[in-house]
Amino acid sequence: MRLSREQRDAIIAHAQAEHPDECCGVVSVRDGTAVAVHELENTAASPLRFEVDGLALHSLMNTIEDSGEELGGIYHSHTRSEPYPSQTDVNFAAHWPGVEWLIVGLAGGQEPSLRSYLIEGGEVREVAVEPLDD
Protein backbone atom coordinates (compact mmCIF):
# COMPACT_ATOMS: atom_id res chain seq x y z
CA MET A 1 0.00 0.00 0.00
CA ARG A 2 1.17 3.50 -0.76
CA LEU A 3 0.61 5.97 2.09
CA SER A 4 1.51 9.63 2.36
CA ARG A 5 3.54 10.77 5.36
CA GLU A 6 0.40 12.54 6.61
CA GLN A 7 -1.61 9.30 6.43
CA ARG A 8 1.11 7.29 8.20
CA ASP A 9 1.36 9.99 10.86
CA ALA A 10 -2.45 9.97 11.31
CA ILE A 11 -2.50 6.21 11.93
CA ILE A 12 0.36 6.43 14.42
CA ALA A 13 -1.18 9.46 16.16
CA HIS A 14 -4.47 7.56 16.51
CA ALA A 15 -2.60 4.64 18.12
CA GLN A 16 -0.81 6.95 20.53
CA ALA A 17 -4.01 8.81 21.43
CA GLU A 18 -5.85 5.58 22.30
CA HIS A 19 -2.95 4.05 24.24
CA PRO A 20 -3.05 2.07 26.50
CA ASP A 21 -6.02 0.63 24.55
CA GLU A 22 -5.72 -0.61 20.99
CA CYS A 23 -6.92 1.72 18.26
CA CYS A 24 -8.59 0.62 15.04
CA GLY A 25 -9.61 2.03 11.70
CA VAL A 26 -9.53 1.48 7.97
CA VAL A 27 -7.72 2.88 4.97
CA SER A 28 -9.59 3.45 1.75
CA VAL A 29 -7.66 3.16 -1.50
CA ARG A 30 -7.95 3.82 -5.17
CA ASP A 31 -5.63 1.78 -7.44
CA GLY A 32 -3.56 0.62 -4.45
CA THR A 33 -2.88 4.14 -3.23
CA ALA A 34 -4.33 5.29 0.08
CA VAL A 35 -6.95 8.00 -0.30
CA ALA A 36 -8.12 8.39 3.30
CA VAL A 37 -7.59 7.12 6.84
CA HIS A 38 -10.85 6.51 8.71
CA GLU A 39 -10.64 6.23 12.49
CA LEU A 40 -13.09 3.87 14.16
CA GLU A 41 -13.95 3.42 17.81
CA ASN A 42 -12.59 0.36 19.56
CA THR A 43 -15.82 -0.60 21.32
CA ALA A 44 -13.91 -3.19 23.37
CA ALA A 45 -11.81 -0.39 24.90
CA SER A 46 -9.10 -2.97 25.55
CA PRO A 47 -5.29 -3.02 25.41
CA LEU A 48 -5.45 -6.59 24.09
CA ARG A 49 -8.03 -6.53 21.29
CA PHE A 50 -10.30 -4.35 19.21
CA GLU A 51 -13.93 -4.56 18.20
CA VAL A 52 -15.89 -2.34 15.84
CA ASP A 53 -19.58 -1.52 15.84
CA GLY A 54 -21.03 -3.39 12.86
CA LEU A 55 -23.45 -0.63 11.88
CA ALA A 56 -20.73 2.02 11.96
CA LEU A 57 -18.47 -0.15 9.81
CA HIS A 58 -21.29 -0.91 7.36
CA SER A 59 -22.09 2.79 7.01
CA LEU A 60 -18.42 3.65 6.48
CA MET A 61 -18.05 0.91 3.86
CA ASN A 62 -21.02 2.33 1.96
CA THR A 63 -19.46 5.81 2.07
CA ILE A 64 -16.13 4.47 0.82
CA GLU A 65 -17.75 2.54 -2.04
CA ASP A 66 -20.00 5.49 -2.98
CA SER A 67 -16.82 7.58 -3.34
CA GLY A 68 -15.42 5.12 -5.88
CA GLU A 69 -12.84 3.85 -3.41
CA GLU A 70 -12.39 0.45 -1.82
CA LEU A 71 -11.23 -0.96 1.46
CA GLY A 72 -7.47 -1.36 1.21
CA GLY A 73 -6.45 -1.85 4.79
CA ILE A 74 -7.57 -2.43 8.32
CA TYR A 75 -5.31 -0.94 10.94
CA HIS A 76 -4.95 -1.35 14.66
CA SER A 77 -2.28 -1.11 17.31
CA HIS A 78 -0.45 -3.60 19.47
CA THR A 79 0.19 -1.96 22.80
CA ARG A 80 2.20 -4.74 24.41
CA SER A 81 3.80 -6.60 21.52
CA GLU A 82 5.60 -6.14 18.25
CA PRO A 83 3.59 -5.10 15.18
CA TYR A 84 3.05 -8.66 13.95
CA PRO A 85 -0.37 -10.31 13.48
CA SER A 86 -1.61 -12.26 16.48
CA GLN A 87 -3.61 -15.45 16.08
CA THR A 88 -6.73 -13.34 16.73
CA ASP A 89 -5.71 -11.08 13.81
CA VAL A 90 -5.13 -14.10 11.57
CA ASN A 91 -8.54 -15.52 12.45
CA PHE A 92 -10.28 -12.19 11.84
CA ALA A 93 -8.46 -11.66 8.53
CA ALA A 94 -10.16 -14.74 7.09
CA HIS A 95 -13.28 -12.58 6.68
CA TRP A 96 -11.37 -9.88 4.73
CA PRO A 97 -9.43 -11.54 1.87
CA GLY A 98 -7.08 -9.27 -0.06
CA VAL A 99 -7.15 -6.54 2.57
CA GLU A 100 -3.87 -5.42 4.13
CA TRP A 101 -3.46 -5.47 7.91
CA LEU A 102 -1.52 -2.46 9.15
CA ILE A 103 -0.30 -2.72 12.72
CA VAL A 104 1.28 0.00 14.83
CA GLY A 105 3.65 -1.34 17.46
CA LEU A 106 3.80 0.65 20.70
CA ALA A 107 5.44 -1.92 22.99
CA GLY A 108 8.07 -1.02 25.52
CA GLY A 109 8.06 2.74 25.05
CA GLN A 110 9.97 2.41 21.79
CA GLU A 111 9.41 4.62 18.78
CA PRO A 112 6.12 3.55 17.14
CA SER A 113 6.53 1.38 14.07
CA LEU A 114 3.99 0.69 11.31
CA ARG A 115 4.08 -2.57 9.37
CA SER A 116 1.65 -4.13 6.92
CA TYR A 117 0.69 -7.72 6.13
CA LEU A 118 -1.45 -9.77 3.80
CA ILE A 119 -3.07 -12.65 5.64
CA GLU A 120 -4.54 -15.29 3.36
CA GLY A 121 -5.41 -18.87 4.20
CA GLY A 122 -3.88 -18.43 7.63
CA GLU A 123 -0.51 -17.48 6.10
CA VAL A 124 1.05 -14.15 7.05
CA ARG A 125 3.17 -12.26 4.52
CA GLU A 126 4.66 -8.84 5.22
CA VAL A 127 4.18 -6.27 2.47
CA ALA A 128 5.82 -2.90 2.04
CA VAL A 129 4.30 0.32 3.24
CA GLU A 130 5.49 2.48 0.39
CA PRO A 131 5.91 6.25 0.74
CA LEU A 132 3.59 8.24 -1.48
CA ASP A 133 5.26 11.63 -1.18
CA ASP A 134 8.53 11.15 0.69
C-alpha positions in Angstrom: 0.0 0.0 0.0 1.2 3.5 -0.8 0.6 6.0 2.1 1.5 9.6 2.4 3.5 10.8 5.4 0.4 12.5 6.6 -1.6 9.3 6.4 1.1 7.3 8.2 1.4 10.0 10.9 -2.4 10.0 11.3 -2.5 6.2 11.9 0.4 6.4 14.4 -1.2 9.5 16.2 -4.5 7.6 16.5 -2.6 4.6 18.1 -0.8 7.0 20.5 -4.0 8.8 21.4 -5.8 5.6 22.3 -2.9 4.1 24.2 -3.1 2.1 26.5 -6.0 0.6 24.6 -5.7 -0.6 21.0 -6.9 1.7 18.3 -8.6 0.6 15.0 -9.6 2.0 11.7 -9.5 1.5 8.0 -7.7 2.9 5.0 -9.6 3.5 1.7 -7.7 3.2 -1.5 -7.9 3.8 -5.2 -5.6 1.8 -7.4 -3.6 0.6 -4.4 -2.9 4.1 -3.2 -4.3 5.3 0.1 -7.0 8.0 -0.3 -8.1 8.4 3.3 -7.6 7.1 6.8 -10.9 6.5 8.7 -10.6 6.2 12.5 -13.1 3.9 14.2 -13.9 3.4 17.8 -12.6 0.4 19.6 -15.8 -0.6 21.3 -13.9 -3.2 23.4 -11.8 -0.4 24.9 -9.1 -3.0 25.5 -5.3 -3.0 25.4 -5.5 -6.6 24.1 -8.0 -6.5 21.3 -10.3 -4.4 19.2 -13.9 -4.6 18.2 -15.9 -2.3 15.8 -19.6 -1.5 15.8 -21.0 -3.4 12.9 -23.5 -0.6 11.9 -20.7 2.0 12.0 -18.5 -0.1 9.8 -21.3 -0.9 7.4 -22.1 2.8 7.0 -18.4 3.6 6.5 -18.1 0.9 3.9 -21.0 2.3 2.0 -19.5 5.8 2.1 -16.1 4.5 0.8 -17.7 2.5 -2.0 -20.0 5.5 -3.0 -16.8 7.6 -3.3 -15.4 5.1 -5.9 -12.8 3.8 -3.4 -12.4 0.5 -1.8 -11.2 -1.0 1.5 -7.5 -1.4 1.2 -6.4 -1.9 4.8 -7.6 -2.4 8.3 -5.3 -0.9 10.9 -4.9 -1.4 14.7 -2.3 -1.1 17.3 -0.5 -3.6 19.5 0.2 -2.0 22.8 2.2 -4.7 24.4 3.8 -6.6 21.5 5.6 -6.1 18.2 3.6 -5.1 15.2 3.1 -8.7 13.9 -0.4 -10.3 13.5 -1.6 -12.3 16.5 -3.6 -15.5 16.1 -6.7 -13.3 16.7 -5.7 -11.1 13.8 -5.1 -14.1 11.6 -8.5 -15.5 12.4 -10.3 -12.2 11.8 -8.5 -11.7 8.5 -10.2 -14.7 7.1 -13.3 -12.6 6.7 -11.4 -9.9 4.7 -9.4 -11.5 1.9 -7.1 -9.3 -0.1 -7.2 -6.5 2.6 -3.9 -5.4 4.1 -3.5 -5.5 7.9 -1.5 -2.5 9.1 -0.3 -2.7 12.7 1.3 0.0 14.8 3.7 -1.3 17.5 3.8 0.6 20.7 5.4 -1.9 23.0 8.1 -1.0 25.5 8.1 2.7 25.1 10.0 2.4 21.8 9.4 4.6 18.8 6.1 3.6 17.1 6.5 1.4 14.1 4.0 0.7 11.3 4.1 -2.6 9.4 1.6 -4.1 6.9 0.7 -7.7 6.1 -1.5 -9.8 3.8 -3.1 -12.7 5.6 -4.5 -15.3 3.4 -5.4 -18.9 4.2 -3.9 -18.4 7.6 -0.5 -17.5 6.1 1.1 -14.2 7.1 3.2 -12.3 4.5 4.7 -8.8 5.2 4.2 -6.3 2.5 5.8 -2.9 2.0 4.3 0.3 3.2 5.5 2.5 0.4 5.9 6.2 0.7 3.6 8.2 -1.5 5.3 11.6 -1.2 8.5 11.1 0.7 
